[in-house]
Structures are given as structure tokens and as C-alpha cells.
């Protein structure tokens, strides 16, 4: 990571000499793990209750076409912190960690007067973590795994079962350089820590990345919500396909319970968001804080015969994105423009007058023109990636992982191109090219590739150009 010299000194000197606190808003990014874009009440969900997320949507801007750069948490999260695509930042797989990253944007906020906090999940590799824990993050509160001090098993299965049972409750946390066991449910603990952090040292603006592990498996909601939605089931949708593809009977049987527990865990998150909003309101910082709520990727619960992430379908790649900041964002606004999570930190930088390091490979763009209504788009098309040429950690790939690239353009066209597709015994009807008009067909039920070859060709050229700009090879396009 490059260090700024003269520019950084000037900016820091300005802070030291007394830049008015009111001129620099706080930044609060709340990122869940594996949360669908449609699992909130204001999105029309039939039973989930999310009053605090609904409040963010009502008091800010809701993005209907927000996408992860890759539907996998490791690559997606580093795209946020770098504003680059996975082929550039090289975090292309969950089991592969580069030793270092050329660009790490939280450092820019730290160097230019922001008090920084990492609270929750952090997933960029132990070596890099050691480098940034003290140099970038003023407050480090990372969730770990279960407390294995009470574990008495001896087999791999027993250890896995213990992990699944004890993750989320009474687990380990890394607080600075210490590891300690803290009693209680993880989601509650993380939001309590975030609430306490925002009230400290109020003379300095903060940049806080709060990342609850929920609603990621193993699906352990708080005891006060466990079982609340038993029997509610998965909301019916035309693109649900059970008993076909990868959704065989055994998997189908467990999917309903998984979905119900996920909804309960999202309500735990919503409650935590409410406590955090209350803390900001009590300290007088609520309207002076840019609040961003999102998730690192989505998850499929049987759509198109799939039951996982890492796929190009909307339920896997599209994420919730809510931004509240009354100073710039009109309440209750909706943006239908395709954007990507790589846009978040460039957006925060413009809102805070933080100068980002020069980077010719930056993919993310500031969304401020959309937030303020000055523009109706920030790019012509948004690139979505799962395909990686030469994945370095094959052990991380599951049997249903497929190589693909996809693109969504500003007109609502979505092109998916597969390099490898499911084996014939899984989905014999599957092709390698899909074209959807998301405006008319949001559930992606009608493949228009054969009837609109001219659109396919146009988007393939755009796709190839985007990949080339991102240093990704895709000769098979």
C-alpha cells in the first residue's frame, strides 16, 4: 500500500488546526453476510418484520439494482475496500488470500482524520490482517469462532457439529490483540460494541465498518426469536424449482427450515440496527452520519434449481442497499440504476472530502450524483464476476460452482455467459448464454438470447471490454 506524503500531511494538519467537526460527516457501513435483497418488509416480504431497515429506506434512498462484484464474500468484501474488481485485487476465491493488496481505501480515511473501527467479520487473510489491524483500524473487534474450551469430541464430524451448534453464542472475539470469550448472541454483542464506539471521542469523525455474520449459516438466531417463523415457509415465486437441478429431495426438505431461520436472524440484525440508530440519535449524531446498509452477496433458496450463492441469478448477485444522509439524500427516494458495492468507498470519499489514492484500476464510482439527483446514471453497465481464469484454491470450489461472467446495463438488459455449465444429469436444459429484460422479467424466466442476437452481440462486446479493463481473461466469450 502506498503512503501519501505531502497531501496527507496537509490534510492532517488541517484537522489538527481545527477543521469544524460539523463539516465532516461520520461514515457507518453496516454489512450483513449472505442476505437477500428481498428479505425486508418494505420489499414486500409476506411475513418478516424489519421496522428499522424500513425506516432507513423511508428516510433515505433505496437502490433496487445493487450488485456484488462477485457473489462470494471474500472477493466481494475486498472489492468494497479497494473499489477494484476481483481480477485486479486478486482476492478471487474464499480459500486464497494474497499476501498484500496494492490499494486499501480505509487507510485513506484513517490518514485524513477519521477514527476507524472494524466490528464483526473480517476476511482478508491473517497476514494482511496483522498489517492493517494497528495501522488502519483504531478499534478492532473481530468475531471469531466458538469457544472450544468445552469441546470433548474427537472426530471431524463431532468438531463440525460442535462448531455449528456453538457459533453465534458465547463465542470468541478478537479485541485488539487479545482473544476473549464473551457471553451472549453474536449479533447483539456486535451492535452493542458499535453503539458504544460511536459515542466515544465525538470531537473526531468516525469511519465504522460493522459486519454481523448473520444471517450466514449455521442459522442460529437469538433464543428470543428461534422458531418464530416455523411453518411460514419460503414465499412462493414462479422461479422456484424444487426437485430439479441441485435441489434434490434431501436438500429441498432442509431448505424451508434454513429459510425460516434466516428470516429470524435478519430480524436480530434489524433489532441491532435499531439500537445503533437510537445510540446515534441520543448522541446527536444521527443526521450527521452517512448510514449505508447492505450485504456482501445474496443466496438462492431453490430459484432455478439452485440452493447456494456463487451464481449469476438475481437472488445470488443482487443485494440490499440503503443509504441515509439527510444532508444530501431526499427521504423515500428509489434508484433503479445498476450500481456495485465497489462504488461505496468512492461515494463515502466524496461525501467526506477524503482524497483517495490515485488508481488507474479503480472500478468503483461515486454514487453522490445519484444520491443528490444530479445524474441518472454513473456507468453504462455493471460487471458481475464468478469466473476466474486460473483459480488458485480449487479446494474451495463446490460441485455446483460454475464459471461465468455477467453484465447488467442501464437499460435493464442482463447477459449471462457460462464457460462451464451444470452436468447434463443435473440440468440437461441448460445452455451457456442467457439474456433477460429485467424490467419486464425480474424473475429471469424468459431467456431472450435466441430472439435478440443483436443485443447479445452488443453486450458481449461490452462484457469483453469491461473484463479487459479489469485485467481478466475470457477468450471463451
KAVEN-V905753 format. One record per residue. N is the residue number from 1. RES is the residue in three letters. BURIAL is # if it has 9 or more other C-alpha atoms within 8 Angstrom, else .. Layout:
N;RES;BURIAL / N;RES;BURIAL
This chain:
1;UNK;. / 2;UNK;. / 3;UNK;. / 4;UNK;. / 5;UNK;. / 6;UNK;. / 7;UNK;. / 8;UNK;# / 9;UNK;. / 10;UNK;. / 11;UNK;# / 12;UNK;# / 13;UNK;. / 14;UNK;# / 15;UNK;# / 16;UNK;. / 17;UNK;. / 18;UNK;. / 19;UNK;. / 20;UNK;. / 21;UNK;# / 22;UNK;. / 23;UNK;. / 24;UNK;# / 25;UNK;# / 26;UNK;# / 27;UNK;# / 28;UNK;# / 29;UNK;# / 30;UNK;# / 31;UNK;# / 32;UNK;# / 33;UNK;# / 34;UNK;# / 35;UNK;# / 36;UNK;# / 37;UNK;# / 38;UNK;. / 39;UNK;# / 40;UNK;# / 41;UNK;# / 42;UNK;. / 43;UNK;. / 44;UNK;. / 45;UNK;# / 46;UNK;. / 47;UNK;. / 48;UNK;# / 49;UNK;. / 50;UNK;# / 51;UNK;. / 52;UNK;# / 53;UNK;# / 54;UNK;# / 55;UNK;. / 56;UNK;# / 57;UNK;# / 58;UNK;# / 59;UNK;# / 60;UNK;# / 61;UNK;# / 62;UNK;# / 63;UNK;# / 64;UNK;# / 65;UNK;# / 66;UNK;# / 67;UNK;# / 68;UNK;# / 69;UNK;# / 70;UNK;# / 71;UNK;# / 72;UNK;# / 73;UNK;# / 74;UNK;# / 75;UNK;# / 76;UNK;# / 77;UNK;# / 78;UNK;# / 79;UNK;# / 80;UNK;# / 81;UNK;# / 82;UNK;# / 83;UNK;# / 84;UNK;# / 85;UNK;# / 86;UNK;# / 87;UNK;# / 88;UNK;# / 89;UNK;# / 90;UNK;. / 91;UNK;# / 92;UNK;# / 93;UNK;# / 94;UNK;# / 95;UNK;. / 96;UNK;# / 97;UNK;# / 98;UNK;. / 99;UNK;. / 100;UNK;. / 101;UNK;# / 102;UNK;. / 103;UNK;# / 104;UNK;# / 105;UNK;# / 106;UNK;# / 107;UNK;# / 108;UNK;# / 109;UNK;# / 110;UNK;# / 111;UNK;# / 112;UNK;# / 113;UNK;# / 114;UNK;# / 115;UNK;# / 116;UNK;# / 117;UNK;# / 118;UNK;# / 119;UNK;# / 120;UNK;# / 121;UNK;# / 122;UNK;. / 123;UNK;. / 124;UNK;# / 125;UNK;# / 126;UNK;. / 127;UNK;. / 128;UNK;# / 129;UNK;# / 130;UNK;. / 131;UNK;. / 132;UNK;# / 133;UNK;# / 134;UNK;. / 135;UNK;. / 136;UNK;# / 137;UNK;# / 138;UNK;# / 139;UNK;# / 140;UNK;# / 141;UNK;# / 142;UNK;# / 143;UNK;# / 144;UNK;. / 145;UNK;# / 146;UNK;# / 147;UNK;# / 148;UNK;. / 149;UNK;. / 150;UNK;. / 151;UNK;. / 152;UNK;. / 153;UNK;. / 154;UNK;. / 155;UNK;. / 156;UNK;. / 157;UNK;. / 158;UNK;# / 159;UNK;# / 160;UNK;. / 161;UNK;. / 162;UNK;# / 163;UNK;# / 164;UNK;. / 165;UNK;. / 166;UNK;# / 167;UNK;# / 168;UNK;# / 169;UNK;# / 170;UNK;# / 171;UNK;# / 172;UNK;# / 173;UNK;# / 174;UNK;# / 175;UNK;# / 176;UNK;. / 177;UNK;. / 178;UNK;. / 179;UNK;. / 180;UNK;. / 181;UNK;# / 182;UNK;. / 183;UNK;. / 184;UNK;. / 185;UNK;# / 186;UNK;# / 187;UNK;# / 188;UNK;# / 189;UNK;# / 190;UNK;# / 191;UNK;# / 192;UNK;# / 193;UNK;# / 194;UNK;# / 195;UNK;# / 196;UNK;# / 197;UNK;. / 198;UNK;# / 199;UNK;# / 200;UNK;. / 201;UNK;. / 202;UNK;. / 203;UNK;. / 204;UNK;# / 205;UNK;# / 206;UNK;# / 207;UNK;# / 208;UNK;# / 209;UNK;# / 210;UNK;# / 211;UNK;# / 212;UNK;# / 213;UNK;# / 214;UNK;# / 215;UNK;# / 216;UNK;# / 217;UNK;. / 218;UNK;. / 219;UNK;# / 220;UNK;# / 221;UNK;# / 222;UNK;# / 223;UNK;. / 224;UNK;. / 225;UNK;# / 226;UNK;# / 227;UNK;. / 228;UNK;. / 229;UNK;# / 230;UNK;# / 231;UNK;. / 232;UNK;. / 233;UNK;# / 234;UNK;. / 235;UNK;. / 236;UNK;. / 237;UNK;. / 238;UNK;. / 239;UNK;# / 240;UNK;# / 241;UNK;# / 242;UNK;# / 243;UNK;# / 244;UNK;# / 245;UNK;# / 246;UNK;# / 247;UNK;# / 248;UNK;# / 249;UNK;. / 250;UNK;. / 251;UNK;. / 252;UNK;# / 253;UNK;. / 254;UNK;. / 255;UNK;# / 256;UNK;# / 257;UNK;# / 258;UNK;# / 259;UNK;# / 260;UNK;# / 261;UNK;# / 262;UNK;# / 263;UNK;# / 264;UNK;# / 265;UNK;# / 266;UNK;# / 267;UNK;# / 268;UNK;# / 269;UNK;# / 270;UNK;# / 271;UNK;# / 272;UNK;# / 273;UNK;# / 274;UNK;# / 275;UNK;# / 276;UNK;# / 277;UNK;# / 278;UNK;. / 279;UNK;# / 280;UNK;# / 281;UNK;# / 282;UNK;. / 283;UNK;. / 284;UNK;. / 285;UNK;# / 286;UNK;# / 287;UNK;# / 288;UNK;# / 289;UNK;# / 290;UNK;# / 291;UNK;# / 292;UNK;# / 293;UNK;# / 294;UNK;# / 295;UNK;# / 296;UNK;# / 297;UNK;# / 298;UNK;# / 299;UNK;# / 300;UNK;# / 301;UNK;# / 302;UNK;# / 303;UNK;# / 304;UNK;. / 305;UNK;# / 306;UNK;# / 307;UNK;# / 308;UNK;# / 309;UNK;# / 310;UNK;# / 311;UNK;# / 312;UNK;# / 313;UNK;. / 314;UNK;. / 315;UNK;# / 316;UNK;# / 317;UNK;# / 318;UNK;# / 319;UNK;# / 320;UNK;# / 321;UNK;# / 322;UNK;# / 323;UNK;# / 324;UNK;# / 325;UNK;# / 326;UNK;# / 327;UNK;. / 328;UNK;. / 329;UNK;# / 330;UNK;# / 331;UNK;# / 332;UNK;# / 333;UNK;# / 334;UNK;. / 335;UNK;# / 336;UNK;. / 337;UNK;# / 338;UNK;# / 339;UNK;# / 340;UNK;# / 341;UNK;# / 342;UNK;# / 343;UNK;# / 344;UNK;# / 345;UNK;# / 346;UNK;# / 347;UNK;# / 348;UNK;# / 349;UNK;# / 350;UNK;# / 351;UNK;# / 352;UNK;. / 353;UNK;. / 354;UNK;# / 355;UNK;. / 356;UNK;. / 357;UNK;. / 358;UNK;. / 359;UNK;. / 360;UNK;. / 361;UNK;. / 362;UNK;# / 363;UNK;# / 364;UNK;# / 365;UNK;# / 366;UNK;# / 367;UNK;# / 368;UNK;# / 369;UNK;# / 370;UNK;# / 371;UNK;# / 372;UNK;# / 373;UNK;. / 374;UNK;. / 375;UNK;. / 376;UNK;. / 377;UNK;. / 378;UNK;# / 379;UNK;. / 380;UNK;. / 381;UNK;# / 382;UNK;# / 383;UNK;# / 384;UNK;# / 385;UNK;# / 386;UNK;# / 387;UNK;# / 388;UNK;# / 389;UNK;. / 390;UNK;. / 391;UNK;. / 392;UNK;. / 393;UNK;# / 394;UNK;. / 395;UNK;. / 396;UNK;. / 397;UNK;. / 398;UNK;. / 399;UNK;. / 400;UNK;. / 401;UNK;. / 402;UNK;# / 403;UNK;# / 404;UNK;# / 405;UNK;# / 406;UNK;# / 407;UNK;# / 408;UNK;# / 409;UNK;# / 410;UNK;# / 411;UNK;. / 412;UNK;# / 413;UNK;# / 414;UNK;# / 415;UNK;# / 416;UNK;# / 417;UNK;# / 418;UNK;# / 419;UNK;# / 420;UNK;. / 421;UNK;# / 422;UNK;# / 423;UNK;. / 424;UNK;. / 425;UNK;. / 426;UNK;# / 427;UNK;# / 428;UNK;. / 429;UNK;. / 430;UNK;. / 431;UNK;. / 432;UNK;# / 433;UNK;# / 434;UNK;# / 435;UNK;# / 436;UNK;# / 437;UNK;# / 438;UNK;# / 439;UNK;. / 440;UNK;. / 441;UNK;# / 442;UNK;. / 443;UNK;. / 444;UNK;# / 445;UNK;. / 446;UNK;. / 447;UNK;# / 448;UNK;# / 449;UNK;# / 450;UNK;. / 451;UNK;. / 452;UNK;. / 453;UNK;. / 454;UNK;. / 455;UNK;. / 456;UNK;# / 457;UNK;. / 458;UNK;. / 459;UNK;# / 460;UNK;# / 461;UNK;. / 462;UNK;# / 463;UNK;# / 464;UNK;# / 465;UNK;. / 466;UNK;# / 467;UNK;# / 468;UNK;# / 469;UNK;. / 470;UNK;# / 471;UNK;. / 472;UNK;# / 473;UNK;. / 474;UNK;. / 475;UNK;. / 476;UNK;. / 477;UNK;.
